[in-house]
Amino acid sequence: MPASNYVNTNSLKAWLQGTVSITFPSTVYVGLFLTNPTSSGTGTEVSGSGYTRATATFGNPSSSGSSMVSSNTASVTFPQATGSWGTPQYFAIYDSLSGGNMLFYGSLPTAYAISSGMTPQFAAGALTVSAT
């Protein structure tokens, strides 16, 4: 899962210049996107019909080949849709329930239309963030 421009820029400034004081979030949130958010966070996030980002908890990073990975330790459950959310094809991890900074993003393994009454969720371990 790629990191956002925000993460990449601030990581390089912090490690190589010592010029950034990053406030790390105590909670991270997953958002659903209809279009690719890209590293700059410019995609179209789902909105309306009861949609809000869902909280996520990630475990300690561990080694996987040449990467370090961290996965969600519990299911990530969105609120029940009160209308159509369209067909999300991407997701992103944020440091805020609304607005905020996008941290990581990726495509969903399966895109499906979300309609009224559905409660989308990711099972524990379904979201994996990697750093190489």
C-alpha positions in Angstrom: 0.0 0.0 0.0 1.6 3.3 -1.0 2.3 6.1 1.4 0.9 9.6 0.7 2.9 12.6 -0.3 2.3 13.9 3.3 3.9 10.8 4.8 6.8 10.6 2.4 7.7 14.3 2.6 7.5 14.5 6.3 9.4 11.3 6.8 12.3 12.5 4.6 12.3 15.9 6.4 12.3 14.3 9.8 15.0 11.7 9.1 17.3 13.6 6.8 16.9 17.2 8.0 15.5 16.9 11.5 13.1 19.8 10.6 9.7 18.3 11.1 7.8 17.8 14.3 5.1 15.4 13.4 2.1 14.9 15.7 1.3 11.2 15.4 -2.4 10.3 15.6 -3.7 8.2 18.5 -6.5 6.9 16.2 -6.5 6.3 12.5 -9.5 6.2 10.2 -10.3 4.4 7.0 -12.1 6.2 4.2 -13.7 4.7 1.0 -13.1 6.2 -2.4 -15.0 6.1 -5.7 -11.9 7.2 -7.6 -8.2 6.7 -6.9 -7.0 9.1 -4.2 -3.4 8.9 -5.5 -0.5 10.0 -3.4 -1.8 13.6 -3.3 -5.2 12.6 -1.9 -7.2 14.0 -4.8 -9.7 11.2 -5.3 -13.5 11.3 -4.7 -14.3 10.0 -1.2 -17.8 8.6 -0.5 -20.1 11.2 1.1 -23.7 11.4 2.3 -26.2 8.7 3.1 -24.8 8.0 6.6 -21.2 7.6 5.4 -18.3 8.4 7.8 -14.8 7.1 8.0 -14.3 4.1 10.3 -11.7 3.7 13.0 -8.9 1.2 12.6 -6.4 -0.3 15.0 -3.1 -1.7 13.6 -0.7 -4.1 15.2 3.1 -3.8 15.7 5.0 -4.0 12.4 6.7 -7.3 11.6 9.1 -8.4 8.9 7.7 -9.9 5.7 10.4 -10.5 3.2 12.2 -7.2 2.5 9.3 -5.2 3.9 7.9 -4.3 7.3 4.1 -4.7 7.5 1.3 -3.9 9.9 -2.3 -5.1 9.6 -5.6 -4.1 11.2 -6.0 -6.1 14.4 -9.8 -5.9 14.6 -12.6 -5.5 12.0 -13.0 -2.0 10.5 -16.8 -1.4 10.4 -18.5 1.5 8.7 -21.9 2.8 9.7 -24.9 1.3 8.0 -25.6 3.1 4.7 -28.9 5.0 4.6 -28.7 5.4 0.8 -26.4 4.6 -2.1 -22.7 5.1 -1.5 -21.9 4.2 -5.1 -19.2 1.6 -5.9 -16.0 2.3 -3.9 -12.9 1.0 -5.6 -10.2 2.4 -3.3 -9.6 3.2 0.4 -7.3 5.5 2.3 -6.1 5.7 5.9 -6.3 9.1 7.6 -5.2 10.8 10.8 -8.7 12.4 11.3 -12.3 11.4 11.2 -12.9 14.2 8.7 -10.4 16.3 6.7 -7.0 15.6 8.1 -4.0 14.1 6.3 -4.1 11.0 4.2 -1.4 8.6 5.3 -1.7 5.5 3.0 -4.0 4.4 0.2 -4.8 1.4 -2.0 -7.3 -0.3 -4.2 -10.0 -2.6 -2.8 -9.6 -6.3 -3.7 -13.2 -6.3 -4.8 -15.4 -3.3 -5.7 -19.1 -3.6 -5.0 -22.0 -1.2 -4.9 -23.1 -0.2 -1.4 -26.8 0.4 -1.1 -29.1 1.4 1.8 -29.0 -1.1 4.7 -25.5 -2.4 4.0 -22.8 -2.2 6.6 -19.4 -2.4 4.9 -16.4 -3.8 6.8 -12.9 -5.1 6.5 -12.2 -8.3 8.5 -9.2 -8.3 11.0 -6.0 -8.6 9.0 -7.6 -7.5 5.7 -5.8 -4.1 5.6 -2.0 -4.4 5.4 0.3 -1.4 5.3 3.9 -2.1 4.2 7.1 -0.1 4.1 10.1 -1.2 2.0 
